[in-house]
Structures are given as C-alpha cells and as structure tokens.
Amino acid sequence: MKKYTIEDLREIIATLRGENGCPWDRAQTHQSLKKDMIEECYEAIDALDSGDDHAFANELGDVLLQVIFHSRLAEERDAFSFDDVLNEVCTKLITRHTHVFGKDKAVSAEEALGQWEKNKKKEKNLDSYTAMLEDVPRYLPALMRSAKIQKKAASVGFDWKEIDGVYDKINEEAGELREASAGGDAEKIEEEYGDMLFSVVNLGRHLKLTPEIALTKASDKFIKRFDAMEKKAVSQGLDIAEMTDEQLDALWNDAKKA
C-alpha cells in the first residue's frame, strides 16, 4: 500500500483546484471553508474521546487537509505558502520556548506556561494587560473564551484568593438575574444571565475543571436519563408528551436512580 507524504497531499489539492479539477473544490474560498475548519477540529476531539486511534488519525487528517487547503488558496493569491506556514509555527515554537532554546529557565509546567505567555505578549506587541485579554479569539466557544480570559486576568493577580468568594459571587449574580427577570427588560436579563454564566465558568477554573468538558458530560447524562425515562413511559403504554408534570417527575427520579 502506497505511503503518501505531505507533498502528495499538496499536489492532490493543487490538482483538485486546477483547471480540470473538482468543481466544488475550485469554488471554495477562505470564508466558505471557515465552518469546515471549526467542524473538523470538533470531530477530531470526538474521535480522540472515542478511544479509536484509527478514527483519531483519520480526523487529524481532515484537520491537516484544512491547513493545506487554506495554504493553497493563499498561494493562488500570492499571499503565503504552506512553507510559510511551516516557517511560522517552527519560529513560534522556538521563540516562545526560550526556556528550551534560549537562556530562560523553567522547571515546572506552570513556569513554562508563564514563559510562553511572556514571550507571546512580547511577540504580539501586547502593550497592556487589557490587550492580552482582547487577544483571546472571539471565535472560541463562549465558555472556553471566558475561561481563557479569566485565566489570563488571574495570571496578573486579578482573581479571588479563596473559592468561597466565587460561590458568593454566583449567588450574587443569581439574585441580580432574578431581579432582572422580574423587571422584564430582555436586554438586562441577558446581561445578568451572562454575568452568572461567567461566574460559574470562574468556579470551574478554581476547581481545576474545563467548562466545555463538564457541560458536555452533563448534556450526555441528561440524554441518557431522558432515554431511560422515555423507555419506561413506552413500557407503560404512555407518551411523555401527554403525561402530567407529576408523572414526568416520577419517571425522571427513577431514571436518576438507574
């Protein structure tokens, strides 16, 4: 079986984009492929969590395809090439790991991360701590973005010293949300709801949890319990859409015990 190289992949994409190539591939732009890059990254993570190494390798290939495809589009408009992409990432790894390739020292993962952030701030000319927060991409999932913003703010000392303060803040925000909800101002309700979510994400950070992962597990658990509830209803000849709140609560409590 032929073993392909990165050059083979580049040539395949060039052919697909060529005059006699694929009509779909020829029609693509950086903007049209944007959602595909996001989706491929998530599919790679799903494959990783599945424990199927073949599937993981397959999905990583799709992520690499996006890099090669965008590089080809950039080459066609004389912007940059895949070689430039390689040069950028290699340069970044060397200049930000000054504790490995330079004279700085780091003996722990925390110190290494701090050195990376320091070098990144210098490299990107982030001349203020606010600029460091603004540098966190808006395209990140909201939970992930808020966690990164909070982590960066904490790195300069702006953080709760004790976790009790975080719990108190969540209770405070919940009260403000309740007041806003009673007031009926949709914009204010959204603002206070966002504040409460931001505080809950902060709690996760203090508990060494990843909000995206925790919420994904909670959603999976909900689906599993809902499935058990629905199956029990069907076994009793019932339709959950036609059941009373009391009946649903009883089935849900049974599902929670399973």
Order of alpha helices (4+ residues) and beta strands (2+ residues): alpha-alpha-alpha-alpha-alpha-alpha-alpha-alpha-alpha-alpha-alpha-alpha-alpha
